Amino acid sequence: MSVTIFSPAKINLFLAITGRRADGFHNLVSVVAPLDFGDDLEASMVERGTASRFRLDCDAPGIPRDDSNLVLKAAVAFAEATGWPEATGRQGVHFKLKKRIPVGAGLGGGSSNAVAALRAMNTLSGNLVPMEKLAAIAVALGSDCALFLHDVPVTMRGRGEQIEVLPRAALKRLHGRKVLLFKPGFGISTPWAYGRMAAEAPAHYLPAPEAEQRLSRWMAGDDSVSSLLFNNMEDVAFRKFVALPVMIKKLQAGLGVAARMSGSGSTCFALIGEDAKTGGPGGENALVTQMKHLIRQSWGGEAFVQETALI
Ligand code: C5P
């Protein structure tokens, strides 16, 4: 028995870090959208024999396949919470991860893979676990995990565990909106970015009432998606990783395109308007062709560039 789960990347359209908590984590208010781009996780039930319960193969080099991988952490957490698969005999699970989402990217790849593993195990076990319990297991695995239990844009609060699906009108404004993702050859460590914000506190925090006000103003109105875009992690990231603001300025000055960073970076994204002319390679939007050219010209072949859409 085997199941394949799509494990999407995400971008933060709105990310306000509002302050540091007593437990060392940060409170945030965010709008996060899953993307029509991601990894595939195949999970197959196997006879364990003498092998370990859970095994992971991955097609991409540099991805850890040992217990430090969130896929295997998720599998262990699921088994501990449910007693499965011990209860059903000597069966284990063999995971195969087809990796497309870059790491250290602010695209939530590892968190998304963890939730895909939880969903796969739940399916293989005949849906042993209700959604609320799955959410509790997900939250314990990482702050960015719970959002991936929903296949639509959500608001995320607390340290990331408080998730609400956006109201229908807001979902309609976001659905299918095309984006171009672009990431230089380096990643940014999330703990480092939060650490810089804490070290310079409160300079970069946006107080929670202001964050909520900005968000509810956008939700209540009919402003464009671009007027929602915000990320107060950019200050610390851009100061060290100057390639990012330089690229964003080039896109703005040369092509009139507004771009932002996603999460703690290093991926940035630009919304692609439907009004731009088509006619590039494969009918590609002419503006997208120019953007790709500008990015590759500056960041070279190791840059990751991906056109996709909000789910
Ligand atoms: O929860 P997760 O393991 O993804 O978080 C990685 C690190 O990012 C944490 O150890 C913490 O330093 C920082 N973080 C934070 N506040 C959050 C989420 C993450 O300070 N809401």
Residues whose N, C-alpha, C, O or C-beta is under 5 A from the ligand:
A	BS01	C5P	G24 F25 H26 L141 G142 S143 D144 G158 R159 G160 T190 P191 Y194
